[in-house]
């Protein structure tokens, strides 16, 4: 496994930084560069751990978390996050907390169906979760990236169903919680489908998402890299990572 991970780290890929696509309104072809997977992993990990994801913009981080679930990432970045940032460039959560989810849905996902409001991953349900999460941060922690980081460093994954931010929200599980924690500056991994596929291909067994998170931390330690870097390496090892 060590040899395979090292081979992935040295592999060169065409990389377009998602932050620049969103914040600068650039197209991937305009900013793409050839860089090793290990180089991308280190650079992105450094940025996220400094709480500089999207320049530390809490609204963008929360919307990214909710809309990345089970969606191809690059189209989501283009279709949702770029237009959202134009309307909400601020770093605090105050204005977003006052928004009507239906208005958000109609404004930022105009081509999507909003009829199936009961589905946890429908667009209206996603915006409902965004607004509810924002309100919970304001009520319990604060209104900026430091507030999200404070929450993120104290999450108990074993009882995440009772977490003050995630409790009772349909469609919000360990994967979403871990992704939000990572974007808020916590050195951990996200047990999402592509990471699982890589570990499966490597014949690495695990029982559930909790065990996967701990296993990845252990493997990262053995490889002498940070868990969040290990996550990025597994992500960018896949040909479809930017799709």
Secondary structure, DSSP 8 states (H G I E B T S, - for coil): -HHHHHHHHH-EEEE--HHHHHHS---HHHH-EEEEHHHHHHHHHHHHHTT-GGGG-HHHHHHHHHHTTTS-HHHHIIIIIHHHHHH---SSSHHHHTS-HHHHHHHH-TTS----TTSTTSHHHHHHHHHHHHHHHHHHT-SSHHHHHHHHTT--GGGGGG-TTTTT-TT--HHHHHHHHHHTT-------HHHHHHHHHTT---SSHHHHHHHHHHHHHHTTS-HHHHHHHHHHTSTTTT-
